Amino acid sequence: MRFVFAACVLIVLLFGLYDRAQRGIESALPTATSPTLALSTIAETATQDVQPTHEVTEQAAQTFPLPTESAQLPAVAVIIDDINSSEQLRLIDAIPLAITPAIMPNNATNPKSSELHKNREVYLVHLPLQAHNFVQKEHIVLTDSQSAESITKRIEDIVAQFPNVRFLNNHTGSKFTEHVDSMRALLLALQKHGILFVDSKTTSRSVVRKVAETLGLRIVERDVFLDFDRKPEKIAKQLHLAVTIAKRRGYAIAIGHPYPETFAVLSQPQWRELDVAFVYLDTLVKEKIWR
């Protein structure tokens, strides 16, 4: 009887210790949240050339934000175009999401813009291409009347400014990206340097994908523009659209601009609670598109 009684006491003690251990583990886990999200119907976003202007003041100093990267979650890559100041980079780095900046090449207004890429692991070059109805004289703009040799020389100049560049997207370009021969020359020039072209799709008549397929090359395309309308509620709606696309397809690419309204919306805490991973562009390419 004493043996049986002792065994019962031992079992009770072990059960109590197990129960306390389980409660300790659970209390250490973060509380799960499942906010209600009103998702928009996916529709083609209107395209147009977007051209805010800014001024470079000093070389950028970088602190990388912590991305919520995960190969198991749908992924959203947010690109912010038109970057040409260290203050813009500082604001990007303060956002609690992984944001990939698209940096302007050197130009007449900002002759040291390319220096902003220093100490940054992931960025794009934001290359000015010819638009139908928009001109910025301070930029060196590739046009559809240039020869393949001239286009190749411009890309060599870009690589000299950005020696570690791996991604490039178009700044405007509604006319250039509709021109087959020009895009063929550009994509071949980029291929020589191992640079991936990201089509900002500033025109619905872009031939970039078609030309890339004929050349056997890979490109990436923008899915959503965030801030054609700079009202915060409109920007939030567009970001919800990118989340919707990512959940259906596995990934999405959204492009915004360095507006205070865009930065304010991206800084809201809700985006980290939507069961998607906001990732840098290189992570998206490696883990979601071409894994």
Order of alpha helices (4+ residues) and beta strands (2+ residues): alpha-beta-alpha-beta-beta-alpha-beta-alpha-beta-alpha-beta-beta-alpha-beta-alpha-beta
